[in-house]
Structure formats: C-alpha cells, structure tokens
Amino acid sequence: MGVSRETRAFLLLTLVTFVWAGLMPTGKIALQGVPPLTIGAIRLTLGTGLLLLYMGRNPTHQVHWTQPVIGSFLLLGATGYLVGVGCSYYGLRLTTVTNAALLNAASPVTLAILSLIFLKERLEQKAILGIVLSVIGVSVIVTRGSWDVVTNSQYNLGDLILLATQVSWGIYTIYGRQLMLRISPLAATTYSYMAGSFWLIIACVVLEREQWRFAETSWASWAAIAYQTVLGTFAHFWFYEAVSTIGPSRAGIFLNLVPVMAIGIAYVFLDETITLPHLIGGVIVLSGILVATRR
C-alpha cells in the first residue's frame, strides 16, 4: 500500500523541521573555520547551481528580463541574502545558538509589524496581543532577564545583529511577495539566490579576503557548509510541496518546533547552557506566536 499524499506531506515537514533546526548549530561549526560572509557566499553560490538544475527549462519559470526586474532581484539579493543570511552569521558568531533560535522564533512578529508599516495591513486583536507577548519574550532573552543590561547598555551585539537581520528578511519577504505575483516562486527564489551570491562574493572579497585560508579549513566546517547548502536548499522544495498538499496554516505549525529542536541540538552537541531567562523568554515568544496565528 502506497503512502498517501497527506502522510507524505507530514513526513516531509518532519524532515524539514529537523533540517532547519540544524542550520544554526551547523552554522556555529562552520564559523570555526570560515568567516561569516564567506560561508554565505559559498552556500548561496552552490545553492544557486542546485536551484538552476532543479528549475531546468520549464516554461512556467521563465522571466521577462527588464531593468526593473533586474533591480528587484538585486534588492532581494541584498536584503534577503547579503544582510538576512550573510550578516546573520556575524550575529551567530557573537551569540549562542540558543539565543539565535529563540530570537529567530519571533520573525513572524517582525513580518507582521513590517506588513502593518509598509502594506497598511490591519491586525486583529489577537495578532496585536501576540506581537506584544513576543516583544516581551524577546526583551527577556536580549536582556538576559537582568535590568542591569538595560541600564548599562550591556546588550550582546550578536543578539542585536540577529534582530536587525530579521527586519531585512521581513523586507525581503514583503517585496518578494509582490514580485511573485508576476514570477513563479521557484524562479523568484533562484534568481534572488543568484543576486545574493553576487553581493556576498563582492562583500567577502572586500572584507574577508585576508581572514580565510582555504587549505586550513577543517573537514567539520566543510561538512557543516555542505549540510547548509544541500539540505538547507532542498528543504525549501520539501516545505513548499507539503504546503501545496495540506495548506500553509497546518504546515506552519511545524515551524514552531524548529527553535525548540535547535536548542536541544545545541544543548546536546555544543554543550550550551539553557538559563531561566531562556526558558521564560522562549515560552513567552512561542505563546505570542501561537496566539497570533490561532484561528
């Protein structure tokens, strides 16, 4: 007896959850031997090749190239991948996987706020309550539950960088939605990847050329980059396939498990400590997301 489409969708989502939960821990390992922007450049360049192979010459993914379209992709590459991905490695280098995972869990709230600002979308009361809860949770995590952090401005720079990359990724998402009204999601993702790799290659040549020695990179760092490039790229396909079967609302529930699993991986394999502010802030953030997305 074959597996039903719905069962296959849930299996794919389970796999996607595991893959995405491993992105931050493996990113931490990759950073042990490769600078942040260089990791992004390698990941995006190889990912672009995989996406182009997957897309092939399917006419449904053709793009009518004009200067505005090229400019749109360059903007998406800069906001989504140069800043959203490349700079997130800087943040990850300066903070823990646990902090990164919990702060990343609040990204839907950042997107909701940006949609309110740029798209003038109306927010329901439950969405507003969810945003308030998530902001409180993020504040607990960033301040480490200590008022001294606020009064003495002792914030972790990595946490602040990760919050900034969320804003950039939110802009990418909002602008990308408009572009996908005219271009297929796969084509939009592929060419945004290409533009992102273009920006990242320039950035790492200018800023990190003297910081990396190819021959001195450990196998652990290469394995971590391979994980992020191959599995991280294909996880997007698996997620969208599952969404097409069971819908975005049911599929989105699985994403709430990603930070929890990432923290577990960091605790087991990277010996990271889970503190009381992590637990309190994380519970508040996830509660806010559940409130905001509840039907």
TIBA-681969 format. One line per 8 residues: number of its first residue (from 1); their letters; for each residue y negated, z, x of C-alpha. Coordinates in nm, 4 decimals. Each point is the difference from the previous one (the first is absolute). Layout:
<pts>
NUM = a = Y Z X  ... .
</pts>
This chain:
<pts>
1 = mgvsretr = 0.0000 0.0000 0.0000  -0.3366 -0.1023 0.1426  -0.2983 0.2271 0.0399  -0.2562 -0.0284 -0.2808  -0.3549 -0.1130 0.0795  -0.1369 0.3419 -0.0894  0.2514 0.1807 0.2226  -0.0842 -0.2395 0.2827 .
9 = afllltlv = -0.3703 0.0744 -0.0544  0.0557 0.3759 0.0282  0.2111 -0.0476 0.3137  -0.2742 -0.2131 0.1550  -0.2624 0.2610 -0.0868  0.2121 0.2709 0.1599  0.0236 -0.2119 0.3159  -0.3756 -0.0708 -0.0073 .
17 = tfvwaglm = -0.0719 0.3721 -0.0318  0.2113 0.0757 0.3076  -0.1605 -0.2826 0.1988  -0.3587 0.0922 -0.0860  0.0679 0.3690 0.0607  0.1069 -0.0928 0.3535  -0.3136 -0.1975 0.0835  -0.2113 0.2976 0.1083 .
25 = ptgkialq = 0.2701 0.1785 0.2047  0.0908 -0.3253 0.1772  -0.3713 -0.0692 0.0461  -0.0275 0.3308 0.1844  0.2884 -0.1048 0.2255  -0.1547 -0.3438 0.0647  -0.3273 0.1665 0.1022  0.1782 0.1742 0.2869 .
33 = gvppltig = 0.0071 -0.3284 0.1905  -0.2368 -0.2472 -0.1690  -0.3734 0.0337 -0.0924  -0.0918 0.0041 -0.3724  -0.1614 -0.3419 -0.0453  0.2666 -0.1642 0.2156  0.2709 0.1371 -0.2312  -0.1873 -0.1482 -0.2936 .
41 = airltlgt = -0.0395 -0.3354 0.1755  0.3712 -0.0238 0.0841  0.1052 0.1107 -0.3466  -0.2353 -0.2381 -0.1841  0.0694 -0.3010 0.2253  0.3778 0.0277 -0.0333  -0.0355 0.0883 -0.3685  -0.2038 -0.3165 -0.0563 .
49 = gllllymg = 0.2849 -0.2059 0.1464  0.2511 0.1661 -0.2330  -0.2251 -0.0567 -0.3007  -0.0560 -0.3670 0.0849  0.3756 -0.0540 0.0315  0.0602 0.1739 -0.3321  -0.2743 -0.1945 -0.1772  0.1127 -0.3382 0.1345 .
57 = rnpthqvh = -0.1476 -0.3093 -0.1646  0.0244 0.1250 -0.3558  -0.2789 -0.1812 -0.1922  -0.0730 0.3105 -0.2096  -0.1393 0.1653 0.3124  -0.2296 -0.2816 0.1066  -0.3634 0.0869 0.0726  -0.3001 -0.2295 -0.0487 .
65 = wtqpvigs = -0.1874 0.0751 0.3213  -0.3784 0.0275 -0.0270  -0.2545 0.1962 0.2023  -0.0232 0.2753 -0.2679  0.3800 0.0364 -0.0051  0.0154 0.0216 0.3807  -0.2790 0.2574 -0.0086  0.1892 0.1989 -0.2633 .
73 = flllgatg = 0.3099 0.0168 0.2175  -0.2040 0.1010 0.3042  -0.1531 0.2816 -0.2070  0.3427 0.1100 -0.1240  0.1371 -0.0107 0.3539  -0.2852 0.2173 0.1249  0.0023 0.2600 -0.2785  0.3723 0.0155 -0.0696 .
81 = ylvgvgcs = 0.1518 -0.0428 0.3430  -0.2534 0.0408 0.2809  -0.1373 0.3218 -0.1533  0.2613 0.0922 -0.2623  0.3000 -0.0393 0.2325  -0.1308 -0.0183 0.3572  -0.2337 0.2981 -0.0237  0.2596 0.2015 -0.1927 .
89 = yyglrltt = 0.1998 0.0118 0.3242  -0.3027 0.1627 0.1654  0.0004 0.2599 -0.2743  0.3741 0.0511 0.0289  -0.0318 0.0494 0.3766  -0.2449 0.2864 -0.0572  0.1739 0.1789 -0.2859  0.3498 0.0812 -0.1191 .
97 = vtnaalln = 0.2333 -0.2133 -0.2094  -0.0064 0.2794 -0.2586  -0.3789 -0.0209 -0.0373  0.0086 -0.3802 0.0011  0.2665 -0.0102 -0.2726  -0.1807 0.2462 -0.2258  -0.3366 -0.1723 0.0429  0.1601 -0.3376 -0.0642 .
105 = aaspvtla = 0.1385 0.1361 -0.3273  -0.3578 0.0185 -0.1258  -0.0640 -0.3742 0.0513  0.0357 -0.0818 -0.3748  -0.2888 0.2378 -0.0637  -0.2155 -0.1770 0.2600  0.0819 -0.3294 -0.1712  -0.0943 0.1415 -0.3412 .
113 = ilsliflk = -0.3366 0.1221 0.1314  -0.0751 -0.3348 0.1652  0.0977 -0.1843 -0.3201  -0.2474 0.2174 -0.1868  -0.2741 -0.0803 0.2521  0.0588 -0.3718 0.0550  0.1721 -0.1167 -0.3196  -0.1651 0.2451 -0.2395 .
121 = erleqkai = 0.3418 0.0862 -0.1399  -0.0031 0.2791 -0.2544  0.2134 0.3001 0.0870  0.1869 0.2024 -0.2591  -0.0356 0.3772 0.0016  0.3472 0.0460 0.1477  -0.0904 -0.2394 0.2835  -0.3154 0.2002 0.0736 .
129 = lgivlsvi = 0.2015 0.3234 -0.0012  0.2553 -0.1592 0.2339  -0.2765 -0.1097 0.2374  -0.1522 0.3495 0.0058  0.3386 0.1591 0.0715  0.0773 -0.2482 0.2770  -0.3402 0.0516 0.1635  0.0612 0.3763 -0.0035 .
137 = gvsvivtr = 0.3455 -0.0525 0.1539  -0.1367 -0.2283 0.2719  -0.2709 0.2576 0.0751  0.2623 0.2714 0.0479  0.1941 -0.2236 0.2411  -0.3039 -0.1167 0.2014  -0.1462 0.3514 0.0301  0.3446 0.1481 0.0721 .
145 = gswdvvtn = -0.0746 0.2542 -0.2721  -0.2715 0.1650 0.2115  -0.3676 0.0312 -0.0933  -0.0793 0.0243 0.3732  0.0926 -0.3672 0.0363  -0.2761 -0.0864 -0.2479  -0.2690 0.2316 0.1359  0.0656 -0.0955 0.3632 .
153 = sqynlgdl = 0.0811 -0.3692 -0.0667  0.3360 0.0337 0.1739  0.1636 -0.2861 -0.1852  0.2820 -0.1949 0.1607  -0.1431 -0.3403 0.0942  0.3336 -0.1659 -0.0773  -0.0120 0.1268 -0.3599  -0.3520 -0.1376 -0.0459 .
161 = illatqvs = 0.1008 -0.3383 0.1456  0.2937 -0.0199 -0.2409  -0.2286 0.0739 -0.2950  -0.2346 -0.2772 0.1171  0.2881 -0.2471 0.0260  0.0918 0.0816 -0.3610  -0.3461 -0.1129 -0.1090  0.0392 -0.3232 0.1968 .
169 = wgiytiyg = 0.3464 -0.0598 -0.1456  -0.1411 0.0629 -0.3490  -0.2636 -0.2686 0.0553  0.2765 -0.2341 0.1189  0.2034 0.0713 -0.3125  -0.2891 -0.0522 -0.2420  -0.1187 -0.3213 0.1635  0.3578 -0.1226 0.0414 .
177 = rqlmlris = 0.0636 0.0372 -0.3732  -0.2833 -0.2406 -0.0714  0.1349 -0.2514 0.2521  0.3496 0.0211 -0.1490  -0.1347 -0.1349 -0.3284  -0.0155 -0.3365 0.1807  0.2617 0.0363 0.2748  0.3583 0.1263 -0.0184 .
185 = plaattys = 0.0531 0.3595 0.1205  0.2390 -0.1182 0.2734  -0.2478 -0.2578 0.1329  -0.2856 0.2507 -0.0190  0.2034 0.2597 0.1910  0.1170 -0.2539 0.2601  -0.3433 -0.1362 0.0840  -0.1567 0.3460 -0.0096 .
193 = ymagsfwl = 0.2650 0.1024 0.2538  -0.0961 -0.3024 0.2100  -0.3703 0.0878 -0.0136  0.0817 0.3632 0.0773  0.2016 -0.0976 0.3063  -0.2927 -0.2180 0.1141  -0.2441 0.2943 -0.0174  0.2477 0.2436 0.1548 .
201 = iiacvvle = 0.0801 -0.2278 0.2941  -0.3715 -0.0325 0.0784  -0.0528 0.3751 -0.0386  0.2908 0.1062 0.2191  -0.0917 -0.2535 0.2723  -0.3570 0.1327 0.0069  0.0707 0.3716 -0.0415  0.3547 0.0643 0.1236 .
209 = reqwrfae = 0.0690 -0.2605 0.2655  0.0041 0.2617 0.2807  0.1900 0.2635 -0.2018  0.3405 -0.1659 -0.0297  0.2649 -0.1110 0.2452  0.2639 -0.2163 -0.1652  0.2672 0.0797 0.2586  -0.0538 0.3746 -0.0373 .
217 = tswaswaa = 0.0558 0.0100 -0.3778  0.3095 0.2000 -0.0972  0.2836 -0.1337 -0.2113  -0.0779 0.2713 -0.2551  -0.3509 -0.1420 -0.0491  0.1337 -0.3556 -0.0326  0.2636 0.1133 -0.2512  -0.2700 0.1778 -0.2034 .
225 = iayqtvlg = -0.2201 -0.3116 -0.0009  0.2997 -0.2156 -0.1001  0.0684 0.2379 -0.2907  -0.3604 -0.0219 -0.1167  -0.0184 -0.3769 0.0403  0.3284 -0.1091 -0.1552  0.0829 0.2674 -0.2559  -0.3653 0.0736 -0.0747 .
233 = tfahfwfy = -0.0608 -0.3670 -0.0804  0.3117 -0.0632 -0.2053  -0.0517 0.3231 -0.1956  -0.2953 -0.1748 -0.1668  0.2334 -0.2728 -0.1288  0.2524 0.2527 -0.1265  -0.2710 0.2022 -0.1741  -0.1474 -0.3025 -0.1781 .
241 = eavstigp = 0.3475 -0.1156 -0.1049  0.0682 0.3410 -0.1510  -0.3396 0.0006 -0.1737  0.0779 -0.3361 -0.1591  0.3144 0.1538 -0.1527  -0.1008 0.3486 -0.1161  -0.3799 -0.0193 0.0016  -0.2687 0.1601 0.2183 .
249 = sragifln = -0.0171 0.3341 -0.1816  0.3670 0.0881 0.0453  0.0053 -0.1402 0.3521  -0.3137 0.1919 0.0966  0.1713 0.3326 -0.0677  0.2156 -0.0563 0.3085  -0.3124 -0.0199 0.2204  -0.0696 0.3678 -0.0684 .
257 = lvpvmaig = 0.3172 0.0785 0.1968  -0.1219 -0.1758 0.3168  -0.2207 0.2825 0.1383  0.2636 0.2627 -0.0821  0.2667 -0.1951 0.1878  -0.2360 -0.0764 0.2904  -0.0722 0.3702 0.0409  0.3724 0.0744 -0.0044 .
265 = iayvflde = 0.0648 -0.2607 0.2705  -0.2834 0.1416 0.2144  0.1323 0.3535 -0.0464  0.3554 -0.0928 0.1006  -0.0564 -0.2573 0.2742  -0.3489 0.0763 0.1369  0.0120 0.3808 -0.0309  -0.3235 0.0113 -0.1965 .
273 = titlphli = -0.0947 0.3258 -0.1690  -0.0650 0.0139 -0.3735  -0.2698 0.2595 -0.0693  -0.1074 0.1719 -0.3203  -0.3157 -0.2185 -0.0314  0.2268 -0.3067 0.0271  0.2145 0.1260 -0.2874  -0.2922 0.1041 -0.2192 .
281 = ggvivlsg = -0.2071 -0.3114 0.0691  0.2982 -0.2302 -0.0376  0.0998 0.1478 -0.3350  -0.3576 -0.0324 -0.1279  -0.0291 -0.3618 0.1205  0.3319 -0.1051 -0.1549  -0.0872 0.1858 -0.3213  -0.3252 -0.1928 -0.0157 .
289 = ilvatrr = 0.1806 -0.3311 0.0449  0.2515 0.0878 -0.2736  -0.2778 0.1037 -0.2392  -0.2024 -0.3165 0.0696  0.2954 -0.2364 -0.0454  0.1703 0.1714 -0.2943  0.0165 -0.2057 -0.3177 .
</pts>
